[in-house]
């Protein structure tokens, strides 16, 4: 399962739009629903052709597909439909042509630009988003996006209707996934930061050759805020030997039987493979700044930044942690 490309993908870092979540040890708990949005480095990618990826069996070409995406400029894609998800989130399905798919490398994202909103320099605003559709999905590119009252880009996207267009540029490469390079992978997510973690899981678990075991810790404010729960529960049922998920809420109601509070050392030690596995274990994290800082330390712009927080205290090294 591979892309045949004319250019080698260099690693870059893109910070996804993420919801604030109360995760800092010792901090006063709150919903913290403000939006954090970060920049991403642009990585030049060559033209590539699909030759067996995502849901296709390894070594067998499903069909030749081409991508309309361009990492050097924005293109207009038509909004095919909007599917409401919950009180502040919807799925946005963009239309691709016949024989076209996003063909996004795993893991990577795209930029969405909103020309009607300008930044402090008078330039159109743009933010990185990770699609939830499989890289080889023909004819559609799907995002799940929360609407934030403080986020002009998300508000613009939520104002659109079928037939409108969105400006997309990408792909923007992040972590370069290699099948069975790792024995154990821990994934720690918060709110809408779940998208890149879902992208990795969707790709790896569908590969029949996969032997890597994944454990996801996913934090949200309320049970209604849990995104892609049906998909994760289906993965757990379909791949019981290689995937498990633990949902964590700020504070569950009387019917909630799962974990509550923030993701700290106890939950990580209980569910994530230990650092003693060395190069065979990796912890991926994507969430709001408070969560990332508390668990893994602050990112340094487009760079990973020094490893700190709970993972450092538990003995993980910088090579064992990746901050999306």
C-alpha positions in Angstrom: 0.0 0.0 0.0 1.9 3.0 -1.1 1.8 6.2 -3.2 4.0 6.3 -6.3 5.2 9.9 -6.3 7.5 12.0 -8.3 8.8 13.8 -5.2 9.8 12.7 -1.7 7.6 13.8 1.1 9.4 15.8 3.8 8.0 15.9 7.2 6.2 19.0 8.4 4.0 20.0 11.3 0.5 21.4 11.1 -1.6 22.2 14.1 -5.3 21.4 13.7 -8.0 23.6 14.9 -8.8 22.3 18.4 -11.3 22.9 21.2 -10.2 24.0 24.6 -10.4 21.3 27.2 -9.8 21.2 30.9 -6.7 19.0 31.2 -4.1 20.8 33.2 -3.3 19.0 36.5 -4.2 21.2 39.4 -6.1 23.7 37.2 -9.7 24.7 37.9 -11.9 22.6 35.8 -14.0 24.3 33.1 -15.3 23.7 29.7 -12.8 26.2 28.1 -14.6 26.2 24.8 -12.3 28.9 23.2 -10.7 28.0 19.8 -7.0 27.5 19.3 -5.8 27.7 15.8 -2.2 27.3 14.7 -0.2 27.6 11.5 1.4 24.9 9.4 4.4 24.5 7.3 3.9 24.0 3.6 5.7 20.9 2.2 6.2 20.6 -1.6 4.7 17.4 -2.9 5.1 15.9 -6.3 2.3 14.5 -8.5 1.1 11.1 -7.3 -1.0 8.2 -8.5 -3.1 5.9 -6.4 -2.0 2.3 -6.5 -3.7 0.5 -3.6 -4.3 2.5 -0.4 -6.7 2.8 2.5 -9.3 0.1 2.0 -7.5 -1.7 -0.8 -5.6 -4.9 -0.2 -1.8 -4.5 0.0 0.0 -5.1 -3.2 -3.1 -5.0 -5.4 -4.0 -1.9 -7.3 -7.6 -0.9 -6.6 -7.8 1.6 -9.5 -5.9 4.5 -10.7 -7.0 7.8 -9.1 -5.8 11.3 -9.4 -6.0 14.1 -6.9 -7.1 17.6 -7.9 -5.4 19.1 -4.8 -2.4 21.4 -5.2 0.1 22.1 -2.4 1.2 25.3 -4.0 -2.1 27.1 -4.5 -5.8 27.1 -3.5 -8.4 25.5 -5.6 -12.2 25.8 -5.4 -14.1 22.7 -4.5 -17.9 22.6 -4.5 -19.8 21.8 -1.4 -21.9 18.7 -2.2 -23.9 18.5 1.0 -23.9 19.4 4.7 -24.8 16.7 7.3 -25.6 18.1 10.8 -23.8 16.1 13.5 -24.6 17.7 16.8 -25.5 21.1 18.3 -22.3 22.8 17.0 -20.8 20.3 14.5 -21.5 19.2 11.0 -19.9 17.1 8.3 -19.0 19.0 5.1 -18.8 16.9 2.0 -16.9 18.4 -0.9 -17.4 17.2 -4.5 -14.5 15.7 -6.4 -14.6 14.6 -10.1 -14.9 11.1 -11.5 -11.6 9.2 -11.0 -10.5 11.7 -8.4 -9.7 11.3 -4.7 -7.9 13.4 -2.2 -4.9 10.9 -2.0 -3.7 12.6 1.1 -0.6 11.0 2.6 -1.1 9.7 6.2 -0.8 11.7 8.2 -1.5 15.1 6.5 -4.0 17.9 6.3 -5.1 20.8 4.1 -5.6 24.5 4.4 -9.1 26.0 4.1 -9.1 29.7 3.2 -12.0 32.2 3.7 -11.4 35.2 1.5 -14.2 37.2 3.2 -12.3 37.3 6.5 -9.0 39.0 6.7 -6.2 38.7 9.3 -4.3 41.6 10.9 -2.2 42.0 7.8 -5.3 42.2 5.5 -4.7 38.7 4.1 -7.4 36.1 3.7 -7.7 33.9 6.8 -6.8 30.2 6.5 -6.7 27.3 8.9 -5.5 23.7 8.7 -8.1 20.9 8.8 -7.7 17.2 8.6 -10.3 15.3 6.5 -12.0 12.3 7.9 -12.7 10.6 4.5 -10.3 7.9 3.4 -7.5 9.0 1.1 -8.8 6.7 -1.6 -12.5 7.7 -1.4 -13.5 8.5 -5.0 -15.6 11.6 -5.6 -15.7 13.1 -2.1 -13.6 14.9 0.5 -15.2 15.0 3.9 -14.5 17.2 7.0 -16.1 17.2 10.4 -16.0 20.8 11.7 -17.1 22.5 14.9 -18.5 26.0 14.9 -16.8 28.4 17.3 -18.2 31.8 18.0 -14.6 33.1 18.2 -13.5 31.4 15.0 -14.2 33.3 11.8 -13.1 30.4 9.6 -15.3 27.8 11.2 -18.2 30.3 11.3 -17.8 30.9 7.6 -17.7 27.2 6.8 -20.9 26.7 8.8 -22.6 29.4 6.9 -22.2 27.6 3.6 -24.9 25.5 1.8 -24.8 22.9 -1.0 -23.5 24.5 -4.2 -21.2 26.9 -2.5 -17.4 26.5 -2.8 -14.4 26.3 -0.4 -10.9 27.2 -1.2 -8.5 24.2 -0.4 -4.7 23.9 -0.5 -2.7 20.9 0.2 -1.7 18.3 1.2 0.5 19.5 4.1 2.5 16.6 5.4 2.8 15.8 9.1 3.9 12.4 10.5 4.9 9.9 7.8 3.1 6.6 8.8 4.9 3.3 8.0 3.0 0.1 8.5 4.1 -2.1 11.4 7.0 0.2 12.2 5.6 0.3 15.8 4.2 -2.4 18.0 2.1 -0.1 20.3 0.6 3.3 19.6 -1.1 5.5 22.2 -3.4 8.3 20.9 -4.5 11.1 23.2 -7.1 13.5 21.7 -9.3 16.3 22.8 -12.4 17.7 21.1 -11.9 18.4 17.4 -8.3 17.5 17.7 -9.5 13.9 17.0 -9.3 14.3 13.2 -5.6 13.5 12.6 -5.7 10.6 15.1 -8.8 9.2 13.3 -6.9 9.6 10.0 -4.1 7.4 11.2 -6.5 4.8 12.7 -8.7 4.7 9.6 -5.7 4.0 7.4 -3.8 1.6 9.5 -6.6 -0.6 10.8 -8.0 -1.1 7.2 -4.7 -2.6 6.2 -4.9 -6.4 6.4 -1.2 -6.5 7.2 -1.5 -4.3 10.3 -0.1 -5.8 13.5 0.3 -2.5 15.5 -2.0 -2.2 18.6 -3.7 1.2 19.1 -5.2 2.6 22.3 -7.1 5.9 22.1 -7.9 8.2 25.1 -10.4 10.8 23.9 -11.5 13.7 26.1 -14.6 15.9 25.7 -16.8 18.2 27.7 -20.0 16.2 27.5 -21.1 12.9 26.0 -22.8 14.8 23.2 -19.5 16.4 22.2 -17.8 13.1 21.4 -17.1 13.1 17.7 -16.9 10.0 15.5 -18.1 7.8 18.3 -20.0 5.4 16.0 -16.9 5.0 13.9 -14.6 4.4 16.9 -17.0 1.9 18.4 -17.3 0.1 15.0 -13.5 -0.1 14.8 -13.3 -1.5 18.3 -15.8 -4.2 17.3 -14.2 -5.0 14.0 -10.6 -4.9 15.2 -10.7 -6.1 18.9 -7.2 -7.3 18.9 -5.6 -4.1 17.6 -7.8 -1.2 18.7 -9.5 0.0 21.9 -10.9 3.4 22.9 -11.5 5.1 26.3 -13.8 8.1 26.4 -13.2 10.8 29.1 -15.6 13.6 30.0 -15.1 16.8 32.0 -18.0 15.6 34.1 -20.4 12.9 33.1 -24.1 12.9 34.1 -25.7 10.2 36.3 -25.8 7.8 33.4 -22.2 8.1 32.5 -20.2 5.0 33.4 -16.9 6.0 31.9 -13.9 8.1 33.0 -14.2 11.7 34.1 -11.9 14.6 34.7 -8.7 15.2 32.8 -6.3 12.8 31.2 -3.4 12.5 33.6 -0.7 10.1 34.7 -3.0 7.5 36.1 -5.1 7.1 32.9 -2.0 7.1 30.8 -0.2 4.4 32.9 -3.4 2.3 32.9 -4.0 2.4 29.1 -1.0 3.5 27.1 2.0 1.2 26.5 5.0 2.0 28.7 8.2 3.9 27.5 10.2 0.8 28.2 9.2 -0.5 24.8 11.7 1.9 23.3 11.4 2.5 19.6 8.5 0.2 19.3 6.1 2.6 21.1 4.7 6.0 20.0 2.3 8.4 21.6 0.4 10.8 19.3 -1.4 13.7 20.8 -3.7 16.4 19.3 -5.9 18.7 21.3 -6.2 22.2 22.8 -3.1 23.9 24.1 -3.9 23.2 27.7 -4.1 19.5 27.1 -1.0 19.4 25.0 1.1 21.5 27.4 -0.1 19.5 30.4 0.6 16.1 28.8 3.5 16.7 26.5 4.7 20.2 26.7 4.2 23.2 24.5 4.9 23.1 20.8 7.5 25.5 19.4 5.7 27.0 16.4 6.0 24.4 13.6 8.5 22.4 15.6 7.7 19.8 18.3 9.2 21.7 21.1 10.7 20.2 24.3 8.9 17.2 25.8 7.5 18.1 29.2 4.5 17.4 31.2 3.0 14.0 32.2 4.6 12.0 29.5 8.1 13.3 30.4 7.4 12.5 34.1 6.4 9.0 33.1 9.7 8.4 31.3 8.8 8.8 27.7 11.4 10.4 25.4 11.0 13.0 22.6 11.4 10.3 20.0 8.4 8.4 21.5 6.0 11.4 21.3 4.5 13.3 18.4 2.4 16.4 18.8 0.0 17.1 15.9 
